């Protein structure tokens, strides 16, 4: 599985430096989020997964997007109201995601 690039070619130098730093943490963050989806059969919003994994001060929505792009979680069609009072989409873990957690 190859992740998409973390920066655009015209990003500022600081964005590129940040992308290098997050590359070392992104895999662990994605696994922590995936584990939260694994133990919640009714699904979670990205925000709920991040809160459960104590990752709310990260770019958790990007990590969840990467999990969806890899086919490890998927949207259910349901929504839940988030902390800001706005509806958020719910995702559940896929069989592929369960296999990733077990390995």
N, C-alpha and C positions, 0 to 999 in steps of 0.2 A: 504494500500500500504506500503510495507516494502522496505526501501532503502537498497542497497547492502552495505557491510562493507566499511568504508572509509579508512581503512588501512589493510595491510597484517600482518600476525602474526609475521613476521620477520622484521618489520619496526623498525627504530630507535625510541627511546623514544620521541624525538622531533616531529616526525611524528605523533605519537599517541597523544601527547599533542595538536597538531594542529587539529587533527580530532575531538577531544572533543570540541575545541573552535568553529570550523566551524559547528558542529552539531546544535548549537544554532542559526546560521544565514542561514543555507542552505534552510530551508523551506521558509523563506521570500524572499531569492534570487530567488528561483525557481518560486515563485508566481509573482515576478516582471518581470522575463523573460517571463513567460506564458502570462502575460497581454500584453506584446509587440507583441507576436505572434498573440494574439486575435484581435488586431487592424490593422494588416497587412495581408490582404487577399491574397496577392501574395507571402507571405512567407518572411522569413529572414534567413540569415546565423546565426550561433551561435554568431559570432563576431558582426553582426549588432544588434542583440537583446541585447547583452551585452552593446554595445555602447549606444543604446537608453535608456537602464535601468541604465546607469552610473555604470556598474559593470565590466568594463574592467580590473580592478586591482584585480579581484577575479579569482577563478577557474571556470569561467562561462561555459566552455566547459564540465566540469563534471556535473554541474547542468542541462545543456541542455541534456546531455546523460541520466541523471536520468529522465528527462521529457519524452524522447523518450522511455526509458525502461518501463515507467508507461503507455505508450500509450496516452500521453497528446499532444505530437507533433509527426510528422512523416516526413521523407525525401520525397521530391517531385520528385527527379530525376534530378532537375535543379541544376546548379551551378552558382556562381557569384565570381568575383575576389575580394579577400580580401585586406586588407591594405598592406600586404606583397607582393602583386602581384600574389598570389597563389589562384587557384580556391578553393572555399569553397562550401559545400553542403547546399542547401536551405531546410528549414523545414517549415511546416504549422501546425497550431493548428488542433486538431481532435475534433470531437463532444464531446468526453470525456473531452478534455481539456477545451472546451467552458463551459461545465457543471461545471467544477472545478472553473473556473473564476467567474461564476455567483453565486456560493455558497460561 
